[in-house]
Amino acid sequence: MADVRTVAQAQQLFHPDGVYLNTATAGLPPDPSWEALQGSWSKFRAGTAQGPDYDEWVESARGHYARLAGVDVQRVAIGNQASVFVGTIAASLPDGAEILTATGDFTSVTFPFLAQQRQSHRRFTVREVPLPELAGAVTPTTTLVAVSAVQSADGAIADLPGIAAACAANDSLSLIDTTQSLGWYPLRTNDFDVTVTSGYKWLLAPRGTAFMTIRPELMDRIVPVAAGWYAGEERWSSIYGSPLRLASSARRYDISPAWHSWVGAAPSLELLADIGSAALHEHAVGLANAFRAGVGLPPGESAIVSLDLQPGAEQRVADARVTGAMRAGKLRLSFHLNNSADDVAAAVGALSGWISLSSAVPASRERRTRGRRT
């Protein structure tokens, strides 16, 4: 990355049409990612691209992700969607497992376990509790806690220290989906047994990129059910025949990559890792709180703001060319690296006086609403 180390410098690398406050749905590519993709497509068109050439992009993305997440790169697997990794974990749990989840969490976190529950021989129990009660609901019978670090619907932040401590005290596994957090929230990835992340939101990567971190001691217990040639210790000599020769690291869980997506992912992750979690967090939450103050709401802890709107407000937002998303019946705005104080001013101008009083409760660990993410 060419001398980009600050948020102010990085903001010059984005070119949205209007005011883009929708990273929680899909992040924007910075210039280096866009340029890398154009070069990749040119080689693809000319027939000069070779499969092994893409390994460099994959490993670059893996390394920068490890830096951003604060984990050893040997613990990082790459894939295409977070739910594929969650499904791998679900398929490896013992019969009779009890899974503890948050009510209303995004279904990529919960569906893989509910699907296992439907298999009569598995005898899974999936227990849901409100997000604020999750840490206190862990018991010695809990096999695994699965939850999003930040809820997609409204930006509520789970009690991650409490969950980590409760899992340790009860010998329960922890699986944290960081899709709506890593990239702006300084999450302690090493505190958890498994984390999964889709890259196309806060990591500013193309869709079809995802990561899993896993503790080394779990690799004998978690079967790489989707293993293919890319999970081999030596990829390009693992494409034919037996015996099984999986990678000794978390690469054994790798899913064969959608090549061009990883070309776009690597520069974005390098940019985010160079800036660092602390600066990204300060910037994103600072803008979100500037917006909250501008429309008369109390400050919050999240880069995601969820708003009940008065009738007619959606049209005002559209007329102001502010892009957000409607989730769980509310307007969801998300502030990230591409945003500035000017974006805050535009959103405040469009929404001042058009927000219902019920929005005055900021998304935080005290959330008790339900919702879904996309």
Secondary structure, DSSP 4 states (H G I P E B T S, - for coil): --S--SHHHHHTT---SSEE-BTTT-PPPPHHHHHHHHHHHHHHHHT---GGGGHHHHHHHHHHHHHHHTS-GGGEEEES-HHHHHHHHHHHSPTT-EEEEETT--HHHHHHHHHHHTSTTT--EEEEE-GGGTGGG--TT--EEEEESB-TTT-PBP-HHHHHHHHHHHT-EEEEE-TTTTTTS---GGGSSEEEEETTSTT-PPSS-EEEEE-GGGTTTS--TT--GGGBSSGGG-SS-SSP-B-SSGGGGPPPP-HHHHHHHHHHHHHHHHH-HHHHHHHHHHHHHHHHHHTT----S-SEEEE-B-TTHHHHHHHTTEE-EEETTEEEEE--TT--HHHHHHHHHHHTT-B-GGGGS-SSTT--------
